[in-house]
Amino acid sequence: MSDRPHEYHGPERVFSGVQPSGALHLGNYLGALKKFVTLQDRHDCLFCIVDLHAITVWQDPGDLADQTRHIAAAYLASGVDPGKAIIYAQSRVSAHTELAWYLNCVARIGWLNRMTQFRDKAGRNSERMSVGLYDYPVLQAADILAFKATHVPVGEDQKQHLELSRDIAAKFNNDFNVPGFFPLPEPLISGPGARIMSLRDGSGKMSKSDPSDMSRINLTDDADTIARKFRKAKTDPGVIPENPEALGDRPELANLIGIYAALADMSDQAVLEQYAGEGFGVFKPALAELAVEKLRPVTELMGRYLADPAEIDRILLCGADSADEIATPILAEVCDIIGFWKG
Ligand code: TYM
């Protein structure tokens, strides 16, 4: 993996999370889930379903548990193996909320004021947003640091939150004079799929919250829907160029080439070489066919897992016990470092 986190000499550990707040899309799959699967073979991994983050905006209490199972099913169907990686729901492991409070007292308000994702989500209504939405990145830091995770596979949109996690870890180590206690977690962002854009606008990311369903490919879309969405995806009148430099001012095309490359495990360059000179009438159906070929097994397996919620629950309970076992001694050390009364 990348550089060793500064001064930290503990074991390497991978942590990441996905919110159970709506159907997963191709961006989540390529930016996160697909990476989880490649990491689990060689590293200790925890893959969390971050339901505490989801409730920073309203979630219907009648749906939340099923949405959590839905993400668990997506992890499993993508190839995350509970025999290799820990899969669990955030709300079942109290270390997250406990450490978030301690880190709230380390993080600075000015740091949170700079978080662009809060500004994007809140828009002009920030006064009416929950305190949780504002504090969201501190909980994210707690997720990672409760396990002393060293590496965090995420999409590009999480880069700023990861930088904040590093700042919080460094300030804790510094304030309490415990150099290297927390690692400074490294984001694992690079590679194709890190930034999948909307199919309707190459300058905005593919997102669950986009009001237009045509802007994204959902993991639950059927073959016809996937083909229709790619057919209608915004493009320009040109043909496919030969080299990647020509993609610079063609964001919609760059996005489609990137999606193809990420799905096929190819470089952008290789995709361009294969389709150079072709128009979209050829490229879009080929992309749709590839997407269906790669996503159909995931969608089908998800369906099978969801048909047996008791098995998902068993996996999540077992994962929560394993996560708890790792976090409990770390939290005990944190309490000692802060100097709480022990009785
Ligand atoms: P969430 O649930 O919004 O997204 C889950 C993962 O999908 C990635 N992603 C994308 N990747 C590429 N292109 C896109 N268009 C795209 N959209 C989403 C996200 O980067 C993410 O990796 N804050 C996190 C959840 C979280 C977390 C954590 C992640 C909570 N605690 C600790 C890592 C470590 C989030 O909102 O993910």
Residues whose N, C-alpha, C, O or C-beta is under 5 A from the ligand:
A	BS01	TYM	F15 S16 G17 V18 Q19 G27 N28 G31 A32 V50 H53 Q140 D143 V152 P153 V154 G155 E156 D157 Q158 G193 A194 R195 I196 M197 K205 M206
